[in-house]
Amino acid sequence: MPWTKEEYPDSLKNFMAPVRNKAIEIANALLEDGYEEGRAIAIATAQAKEWGENRDKQIRKKNA
């Protein structure tokens, strides 16, 4: 199931929007490549976090 900015896995709810959106983008690409959902989410989360860190972006919401 492809995710959107409004509908995404609960595991991404505490991420800042730019990082969460990157994770959604990556996860959707992985799904298209045949990865199963759980694996796609795990890989996308790690890559989006790294993407954010490399751009000095805040990764998680402050209250998380």
N, C-alpha and C positions, 0 to 999 in steps of 0.2 A: 504494500500500500504506500503510494507516494505521500510524503508529508508536505505541509504548507506552513506559512508563517503563522497561521491561526490554529492548525492541527498538527501537533508534533508530539514525540514521545515525552512522557513525564520526566524522564531523566534529563531533559534539556530545559526544564522550566526555570531553573535558577541561573541560567547563563544570560549574560547581557545580549540584547537583540542582535548585534552584528556577529557575535560568535555563534549564537544559536542559529542564525540564518545560514552561516557558512556550514555548520554541522548538518543542517537540513539539506543544503545543496550537495554536500559530499555523500550523505546517506542515500539520497535519491539516485545519485550516479552509481553508487555501489549496488543498489537494488536492481538497476537497469543492467548491470554487469552480472547479475545472478547471485549476488550474496544474499544470505538469509537475513531477516530483519535484525535479529539480536547482534549478529556479527557486524552488520552495516552500521548500527547505532554505536557500537563500541569503537569501531575504527573511526567513524566520523567525529565522535566526541573527542578522541585523542588528537586527531588532525586539526580540528577546529580550535582546540585549546592551544596547540602549538602555533597555528596561524595567528591567533590573537596575541600571544606572547611575543611573536616576532614583529608585531606591529604596535607594541606597547598599548594594547587595548585592555580595558578592564574585562576580566573573564567572567566573573560571577557577580550577581547582585550583592550589594553590601550586606543585606539582611540574611543572606544565605550562608 
